Amino acid sequence: MSVADIIRRRRSCRAYLEDPVSREAVERVLEAARLAPSACNQQPWRFAVVTDVAWRREIIEHGFRMGIPMRWALKAPVLIVVGMKRSLIVHRAAVKLTKIDYPWIDIGIAGEHLVLQAEEMGLGTCWIGWVKPRRVRSIIGWPKDIRPAAVITLGWPENPDDPPGPRPRKELEEIVTWLPTEPGKSG
Ligand SMILES: Cc1cc2nc3c(=O)[nH]c(=O)nc-3n(C[C@H](O)[C@H](O)[C@H](O)COP(=O)(O)O)c2cc1C
């Protein structure tokens, strides 16, 4: 499968088989995240792998916000908490100079590397951003300098041959600005 195929095929998966995912498979998706690019190569991402059912339940029931139905996540055999550890020097200086908070970009890239690697292996994933960072941190026992930012569910899809249909996307015209070939000339 080409990268383009993987990107086109991926959907957020919210229905999982309870079959476990092997440690090797989890390590493979984490390895894809590890290789992601990051501003100044700071690699601010951190990951916590949660497979134990009681821990997963604790995170889902107490670490997720109310308002969006999320009980489907209980069936995902693996939760990967995506966290961010800022560099006190590089990131602080960078945001002062540029007003761009690079670690958020970096962890998004790493998380999506993980998601696309999982897709190639036939594993389903779903990003969950509707979380309570402090609560998740206290559940998983991360120190204060690592901020949980999202959770990614991971598991074997219940209906691999009948994935959810694609969610709509904006057309390129709406999201892309092409500059004219000669500065100052339009068209
Ligand atoms: C940063 C981020 C946070 C998200 N948070 C949630 C969430 O809390 N709950 C959920 O069910 N889906 C969540 N999603 C999944 C999106 O709803 C989904 O990606 C979007 O609707 C497009 O659908 P698709 O992933 O199937 O293409 C999140 C996705 C991203 C990238």
The ligand as an SDF file (V2000), in Angstrom:
LIG
                    3D

 31 33  0  0  0  0  0  0  0  0999 V2000
   -6.9030   16.3750   17.7110 C   0  0  0  0  0  0  0  0  0  0  0  0
   -8.1260   15.5240   17.4760 C   0  0  0  0  0  0  0  0  0  0  0  0
   -9.0460   15.3580   18.5000 C   0  0  0  0  0  0  0  0  0  0  0  0
  -10.1620   14.5210   18.3240 C   0  0  0  0  0  0  0  0  0  0  0  0
  -10.9830   14.2920   19.3860 N   0  0  0  0  0  0  0  0  0  0  0  0
  -11.9840   13.3930   19.2640 C   0  0  0  0  0  0  0  0  0  0  0  0
  -12.7730   13.0460   20.4050 C   0  0  0  0  0  0  0  0  0  0  0  0
  -12.5740   13.5600   21.5090 O   0  0  0  0  0  0  0  0  0  0  0  0
  -13.7440   12.1060   20.2580 N   0  0  0  0  0  0  0  0  0  0  0  0
  -13.9710   11.4900   19.0500 C   0  0  0  0  0  0  0  0  0  0  0  0
  -14.8480   10.6340   18.9760 O   0  0  0  0  0  0  0  0  0  0  0  0
  -13.2340   11.8220   17.9360 N   0  0  0  0  0  0  0  0  0  0  0  0
  -12.2530   12.7390   18.0240 C   0  0  0  0  0  0  0  0  0  0  0  0
  -11.4690   13.0540   16.9320 N   0  0  0  0  0  0  0  0  0  0  0  0
  -11.7480   12.4130   15.6260 C   0  0  0  0  0  0  0  0  0  0  0  0
  -12.3990   13.3960   14.6500 C   0  0  0  0  0  0  0  0  0  0  0  0
  -13.7450   13.5500   14.9870 O   0  0  0  0  0  0  0  0  0  0  0  0
  -12.2370   12.8510   13.2230 C   0  0  0  0  0  0  0  0  0  0  0  0
  -10.8720   12.7770   12.9020 O   0  0  0  0  0  0  0  0  0  0  0  0
  -12.9290   13.7440   12.1780 C   0  0  0  0  0  0  0  0  0  0  0  0
  -14.3060   13.8000   12.3840 O   0  0  0  0  0  0  0  0  0  0  0  0
  -12.6840   13.2280   10.7590 C   0  0  0  0  0  0  0  0  0  0  0  0
  -13.1140   11.8910   10.6160 O   0  0  0  0  0  0  0  0  0  0  0  0
  -12.0860   10.7510   10.1700 P   0  0  0  0  0  0  0  0  0  0  0  0
  -10.9670   10.7240   11.1860 O   0  0  0  0  0  0  0  0  0  0  0  0
  -12.8630    9.4560   10.1830 O   0  0  0  0  0  0  0  0  0  0  0  0
  -11.5860   11.0890    8.8090 O   0  0  0  0  0  0  0  0  0  0  0  0
  -10.3790   13.8910   17.0730 C   0  0  0  0  0  0  0  0  0  0  0  0
   -9.4530   14.0780   16.0440 C   0  0  0  0  0  0  0  0  0  0  0  0
   -8.3280   14.8720   16.2410 C   0  0  0  0  0  0  0  0  0  0  0  0
   -7.3220   15.0090   15.1270 C   0  0  0  0  0  0  0  0  0  0  0  0
  1  2  1  0
  2  3  1  0
  2 30  2  0
  3  4  2  0
  4  5  1  0
  4 28  1  0
  5  6  2  0
  6  7  1  0
  6 13  1  0
  7  8  2  0
  7  9  1  0
  9 10  1  0
 10 11  2  0
 10 12  1  0
 12 13  2  0
 13 14  1  0
 14 15  1  0
 14 28  1  0
 15 16  1  0
 16 17  1  0
 16 18  1  0
 18 19  1  0
 18 20  1  0
 20 21  1  0
 20 22  1  0
 22 23  1  0
 23 24  1  0
 24 25  2  0
 24 26  1  0
 24 27  1  0
 28 29  2  0
 29 30  1  0
 30 31  1  0
M  END
$$$$
